[in-house]
Amino acid sequence: MDSVELVKKICAERKIAISKLERDCGFSNGYIRKLKEGKFPSDRLKVIADYLDLPLEYLMTGAMPEADDTPYYLNDETRAAAQFLFDHPEHRVLFDASRKLSPQDIEAILQIIKRFGD
C-alpha cells in the first residue's frame, strides 16, 4: 500500500474527511486526489504524520517502528481520561496536552468545557 492509500485508509478509519485533512494541513482542495505516484513529498508527509499523530516512518513504509517498553501514559487513570478525549472529537484539542496532566486536571478541564457547552 502506498502512502496516499495509507493516509486515505487511516482517515476513513478515524472518520476524518480528506478535505478536512487537506484544509487543516494547508493543502489545496483535491491535493491528495491529484497525487498520481501514490506518494507525498517528504515535507508534506511530515505535516500529515504530525496531524494524524503517527510516526513518519509508518506513513513511509506502512510498518510501525519498534516501540520501546515505556508506556505512553504512566498512570492508568490518565490513559483512560486521554482515551475519552481522543474518542470525542469535540474535546480533541486537549488530547496532546493530556499526557502531562493528572486525571484530576483532565476532569476539571472537561467540566469547564461542559459548562460552556450548556
C-alpha positions in Angstrom: 0.0 0.0 0.0 1.5 3.4 -1.0 1.5 6.5 1.2 -1.6 8.0 -0.3 -3.7 4.9 0.0 -2.5 4.5 3.6 -3.4 8.1 4.5 -6.8 7.6 2.9 -7.3 4.4 4.9 -6.3 6.0 8.2 -8.6 8.9 7.5 -11.5 6.6 6.7 -10.9 4.6 9.9 -10.8 7.8 12.0 -13.7 9.3 10.2 -11.6 12.3 9.0 -12.7 13.7 5.7 -9.8 14.0 3.2 -11.0 17.6 2.5 -10.6 18.3 6.3 -7.1 16.9 6.4 -6.2 18.9 3.3 -7.6 22.1 4.8 -6.1 21.6 8.2 -2.7 20.8 6.8 -2.8 23.8 4.5 -3.0 21.9 1.2 -5.2 22.8 -1.7 -8.6 21.2 -2.1 -8.2 18.0 -4.0 -4.4 17.8 -3.5 -4.4 14.2 -2.3 -6.6 13.1 -5.1 -4.3 14.6 -7.6 -1.2 12.7 -6.4 -0.5 10.3 -9.2 2.6 8.4 -8.0 1.0 7.4 -4.7 3.5 9.2 -2.6 3.8 12.6 -1.0 6.7 15.0 -1.0 8.6 14.3 2.3 7.8 17.7 3.8 4.1 17.2 3.2 4.2 13.7 4.5 5.7 15.0 7.8 2.8 17.5 8.1 0.3 14.7 7.6 2.2 12.4 10.1 2.1 15.2 12.7 -1.6 15.9 12.0 -2.5 12.2 12.4 -0.2 11.8 15.3 1.6 8.9 13.7 5.3 8.2 13.2 6.6 9.4 9.8 8.2 6.0 9.3 4.7 4.4 9.4 3.4 6.6 6.6 6.5 6.0 4.6 6.8 2.2 5.0 3.4 1.0 6.3 5.2 -0.5 9.3 5.2 0.9 12.8 8.6 1.5 14.3 9.5 -0.8 17.1 8.1 0.5 20.3 10.1 0.9 23.4 8.8 -0.6 26.6 8.0 2.7 28.2 4.2 3.2 28.4 3.0 6.4 26.8 0.9 7.1 29.9 2.4 6.4 33.3 -0.9 6.3 35.1 -4.0 4.2 34.0 -6.4 6.9 35.1 -4.6 9.4 32.9 -4.7 6.9 30.0 -8.4 6.4 30.4 -9.1 10.1 30.5 -6.9 10.7 27.5 -8.8 8.0 25.6 -12.0 9.7 26.4 -10.6 12.9 24.9 -9.5 11.1 21.8 -12.8 9.3 21.3 -14.8 12.6 21.5 -13.7 14.9 18.6 -15.1 17.9 20.3 -12.5 17.5 23.1 -9.5 16.5 20.9 -7.9 19.9 21.3 -6.9 18.7 24.7 -5.6 15.3 23.6 -2.0 16.3 23.1 -1.9 18.2 26.4 -3.4 15.4 28.3 -0.2 13.3 28.5 1.3 15.7 31.1 -1.9 16.3 33.0 -3.2 14.4 36.0 -6.6 12.7 35.8 -8.0 15.3 38.1 -6.8 18.1 35.9 -8.3 16.5 32.8 -11.6 16.0 34.6 -11.6 19.6 35.7 -11.0 20.9 32.2 -13.8 18.6 30.9 -16.2 20.0 33.4 -15.3 23.6 32.4 -15.9 22.6 28.7 -19.2 21.0 29.6 -20.4 24.2 31.4 -19.6 26.4 28.4 -21.4 24.0 26.1 -24.7 24.3 28.0 
